Amino acid sequence: MSFRSRKIKISEVKRGSSSGFTLIELLIYAVIFSISSGLLTGILVTISNVQTKENASFEVTRQLQFVTQRMQYAIRDASIIQDVYEGDNPGTACTSFCTVRLRVEDDALDPTVISSDANGVYVKEGANPKVALTSPNVHITSLLFNHVGNPGGLSTLTVNLALVYVAPDSELQIARTISSAIAHVSAATFDTDLLPDATDSRSIGGTALKWKDITVSNGITVAGPVGVGEFSGLTMSKGTTHGTSSINEYYVTSTPYDKFGQRFDVGGTPLLYLEGDISQTGRRAYFLSGNVGIGTSAPQGLLHVHTNTVDAPATLYLTNGGQTTPPSDLGAIWFGSTEGVGYTASGIKGLAEADFNTTDWPSALTFWTTADNSGVPAEAMRITRDRNVGIGTTTPGSYRLYVNGGDAYFSGDVSALSFTDRTPYPENLGIAYDAVLGMKRLPDGEYQPGNKEQQLDHSTLTDFVKGKNGDRDLSATVSAQNEVIKDLISRIDRLEENQCVK
């Protein structure tokens, strides 16, 4: 009751007094308030620090998971893990901040590069700019990759990643690490080396399950044959009724030197052989820009045969299947155009003129052309086994040159020991005198002393000595001159006789 009574008094005093609290009372209140505020502030700071650490821990964990998942996605779907190295230095061993280079199927994303430095983890896809996978307040302590190959199977990339959340107070920094192994599991891609667990014990694909296509950048190597007659290569089969096609290297012979070749089979039948040995460079064949070069690496046409040996010139053989009874076709080279009937316009053909035996091979060489509106080549010239030439005839006989059904023109001189007499002769002296007296030289200005074809005036020639082309017929000229000379001799004789009589 005394406490209550005292309290009433104080209340009464406060209501009735204008002086306020006493100094002691204010000091007591200040001490109590300071203690309470300090306790509350400590509690608030502690709660705030706990909250900051929780947020930092969540952020680090979230980014650790995001970066790991992004790397897993890229590595698993890559075509190949090409390289692992330190920083931006290919070929350098990975020690702190690693980079992995991945090759991918999509050209727009190839290559995909995951790299790191102290400030973060980055990914660069194809020509696209580098993108950060971590936020600025998360730094990297280390990122280590280790590429583990698996002979006979797919590879694995181990990842060790350490992140730290950067805060102003070092006591609030949060660090997290993760160690993981990411398998390279793309079904259609392989490691840098795809190796079986034992030699000749594994195949790629099978009878029932087949790969669709194989694309390589540096060739396919097939172990070659080791014994004469053996061959190995690529086999292609299309259905059961078309046979098997293949491209094979085969061991042709071992003496006098090792000779290998390429054999191309279509439907199980060998259709093309390419044989040679390493030392026989002059016998190599080249297929360049649609041209074929045999013995030359720079063919100048569709087919170019060349040899570097002076005493063994290049030779192209065309032979038949063994038929020797004349007039068998020994082989031909035909020329033509798709615009022509039958596509054949002209050609060169070899013919057997008599039965062949072990010591005698009588043969002729014929040349064929096609006349206007004919469409069928016909023989135009023949060189017989006796080296006689027939033009317009297939039987030149004993004549070295037999021209049938046409005229021969020579722009140069023609000489012979004798000429066969097939000469025209004037009907009378008048024709002979007209022919001789009618021949005149060209007038000055047209006459050319150094050019024999510009000296005779052909317009003055009479019909008897004029040839079919307007030129002078030398045989007719000789006949006309012969009659004129005889007539002149006869006149001289009569003059002499008259002189003697006088």
Protein Blocks (a to p, Z undefined) as FASTA:
>chain_A
ZZmmmmmmmmmmmmmpcnbpafklmmmmmmmmmmmmmmmmmmmmmmmmmmmmmmmmmmmm
mmmmmmmmmmmmmmmmpmbdfbgcehjlghiacfklccdddddfblklpccdddddfkbc
cddehjbccddfbdfklccfbdcddddddehiacddddddddddddfblklpccdddddd
dddfbfkbccfbdcdfbehibceddfklccfbdcdfebpaddddfbehiacdddddehjk
nopaddddddfbfcfbdcddddddeehiafbdcdddfklmmlpccdeehiacehiabdfb
fbdcddfbfklccddddddehiabdcddfbdcddddfkbghhiabdcddddfbdcdfkbc
cdddddddddehklpacdfbdcdfkopacehiablojafbdcehiacddfbdcddfbdcd
dbdcdfbfklmmmmmmmpccddehjacfklmklmbcfklpcfklpcfkopacfklmmmmm
mmmmmmmmmmmmmmmmmmmmZZ
